[in-house]
Amino acid sequence: MSIQRAWSRSFATTLALVLAASYVIAADEKETREVAVKDIKLTVPKGWKQEEPSSKLRVAQFKIAAAEGDKEAAELAINQFGGGGGGVDENVKRWVNQFSAKDRKVKVTKGKSSQGDYVVVDATGTYNRPDGPPFAQKTIPVAGQRMLAVMLMTGENGSYFLKLTGPEKTVTGAADDLRKAFGAKAEDEKEQKTE
């Protein structure tokens, strides 16, 4: 056997192994697990790391690894206040105002999921990230951010508030998984006008 043929066969075998390993890694990244969060069930990617909530106001919290090119991970915080937490308009306005008016882009949609009706605020731009306890109302402006904030109305159990924030690329990569987590689809949503 010639050296060239042996090298070609060796290269082809190595390439096949690399492609097979890539397929296994990609498949693992899309594996999911079910997580109970009070009265709702979320189906989240196994790669989303569940953490101890950083605030007593949160019922669950996840860290989503940074996408290639982003320096920081994204965070999914979930709150539930029983029958409280304010109405849809109040929450939409509050979430929109967490972004600087100078460069923010906002889209608000409504939909129905397997766990209840919901509203999504999708905002990009400079996020005024909370710094310290909520009552202090201190923030740090961080450019290039995206937020997907969901108000999931589950009926008698009140509403759940799912807020995914972080670098735009990382949040964009997790957007479909966020909706799948509570049984929703972006293509079934209807856009809502914002003030």
C-alpha positions in Angstrom: 0.0 0.0 0.0 1.4 3.4 -0.9 2.1 6.0 1.7 -0.4 8.3 0.1 -3.2 5.7 0.3 -2.4 4.8 3.9 -2.4 8.5 4.8 -5.8 9.0 3.0 -7.3 6.0 4.8 -6.0 7.3 8.2 -7.3 10.8 7.5 -10.8 9.4 6.5 -10.9 7.3 9.7 -10.0 10.3 11.9 -12.5 12.5 10.1 -15.3 9.9 10.7 -14.4 9.7 14.4 -14.5 13.5 14.8 -17.9 13.8 13.0 -19.3 11.0 15.1 -18.1 12.7 18.3 -19.6 16.0 17.2 -23.0 14.3 16.6 -22.9 12.8 20.1 -22.1 16.1 21.7 -24.8 17.9 19.7 -27.3 15.2 20.7 -26.3 15.5 24.4 -26.8 19.3 24.3 -30.4 18.9 23.2 -31.3 16.3 25.8 -33.8 17.6 28.3 -35.0 17.0 31.8 -38.2 17.8 33.6 -38.1 20.1 36.5 -41.0 20.8 38.9 -41.2 24.5 39.9 -44.1 24.8 42.5 -47.2 24.2 40.4 -45.7 24.1 36.9 -43.4 21.6 35.1 -40.6 22.8 32.9 -38.8 20.7 30.3 -35.3 22.3 30.1 -32.1 21.3 28.3 -29.7 19.2 30.5 -27.1 21.9 29.9 -29.0 24.5 31.8 -27.5 24.4 35.3 -30.1 24.7 38.1 -28.8 26.9 40.9 -29.8 27.9 44.3 -32.0 31.0 43.9 -30.1 34.2 44.7 -33.1 35.8 46.2 -36.0 34.8 48.4 -38.4 36.2 45.7 -37.2 33.5 43.3 -38.7 30.0 43.2 -36.0 28.7 40.7 -32.9 29.8 38.9 -30.9 28.5 36.0 -27.5 29.4 34.4 -27.2 29.0 30.6 -23.6 28.7 29.3 -22.3 31.6 27.2 -22.6 31.1 23.5 -19.3 31.2 21.5 -18.0 34.8 21.4 -20.0 35.9 24.5 -18.1 36.5 27.8 -20.9 35.9 30.2 -23.6 33.2 30.8 -27.3 34.0 30.7 -29.6 33.6 33.6 -33.2 32.4 33.9 -34.9 33.6 37.0 -38.4 32.3 37.9 -40.7 34.1 40.4 -44.2 33.3 41.6 -46.1 35.5 44.0 -49.4 33.5 44.5 -52.1 35.8 43.3 -49.8 38.9 43.2 -47.2 40.2 40.9 -49.2 42.8 39.1 -51.1 42.7 35.8 -49.9 42.2 32.3 -49.6 45.9 31.4 -47.7 46.7 34.6 -45.2 43.9 34.0 -44.7 44.7 30.4 -44.0 48.3 31.2 -41.6 47.4 34.0 -39.6 45.0 31.8 -39.4 47.4 28.9 -38.1 50.1 31.2 -35.3 47.9 32.4 -33.7 48.8 29.0 -32.2 52.2 28.2 -34.6 54.1 25.9 -31.8 55.3 23.6 -31.1 51.9 22.0 -33.8 49.5 23.0 -35.9 47.4 20.6 -39.0 45.7 22.0 -41.5 43.2 20.7 -44.4 41.9 22.8 -46.3 38.8 21.9 -49.1 36.7 23.4 -49.7 33.0 23.2 -51.3 29.9 24.7 -49.2 27.1 26.1 -50.0 23.7 27.6 -49.7 25.4 31.0 -51.7 28.6 30.4 -51.9 31.8 28.5 -48.7 33.9 28.4 -47.2 37.2 27.3 -43.5 37.6 26.2 -41.5 40.8 26.3 -38.5 40.4 24.0 -36.1 43.4 24.5 -32.6 44.1 23.3 -30.1 46.9 23.9 -28.6 48.3 27.0 -30.0 46.4 30.0 -30.0 48.2 33.4 -28.9 45.1 35.3 -29.9 45.1 39.0 -27.0 45.5 41.4 -27.7 44.4 44.9 -31.1 43.9 46.7 -34.2 44.9 44.8 -35.2 47.5 47.4 -32.0 49.4 46.7 -33.0 49.9 43.1 -29.3 50.2 41.9 -28.5 49.1 38.4 -25.5 48.8 36.1 -26.0 49.6 32.4 -24.7 46.7 30.2 -24.8 47.0 26.4 -25.5 44.2 23.9 -28.0 42.4 26.1 -31.3 40.6 25.4 -34.2 39.8 27.7 -37.1 37.3 27.2 -39.5 38.0 30.0 -42.6 35.7 30.2 -45.7 36.2 32.3 -47.3 32.7 32.4 -50.9 32.8 33.7 -51.7 29.5 35.2 -55.2 30.3 36.5 -56.0 29.7 40.2 -52.3 29.2 41.1 -51.5 32.8 39.9 -48.8 33.8 37.4 -45.3 32.7 37.0 -42.6 35.1 35.8 -39.8 33.6 33.8 -37.1 36.1 33.0 -34.1 35.1 30.7 -31.4 37.8 30.6 -27.9 37.9 29.3 -25.7 38.6 26.3 -27.8 38.9 23.1 -26.2 35.9 21.3 -26.6 33.6 24.3 -30.2 34.5 25.0 -31.0 34.2 21.3 -29.6 30.6 21.3 -31.8 29.7 24.3 -35.0 31.4 23.1 -36.7 28.3 21.6 -35.7 26.2 24.6 -37.3 28.7 26.9 -40.6 28.5 25.1 -40.4 24.7 24.9 -39.8 24.6 28.6 -43.4 25.6 29.4 -45.0 24.2 26.2 -45.1 27.2 23.9 -44.1 28.0 20.3 -43.0 31.3 18.9 -44.8 30.7 15.6 -48.2 30.5 17.4 -47.8 33.9 19.1 -49.6 37.1 18.1 -47.7 40.4 18.3 -49.2 43.0 20.7 -48.8 46.8 20.4 -46.8 48.6 23.0 -47.0 52.2 24.1 
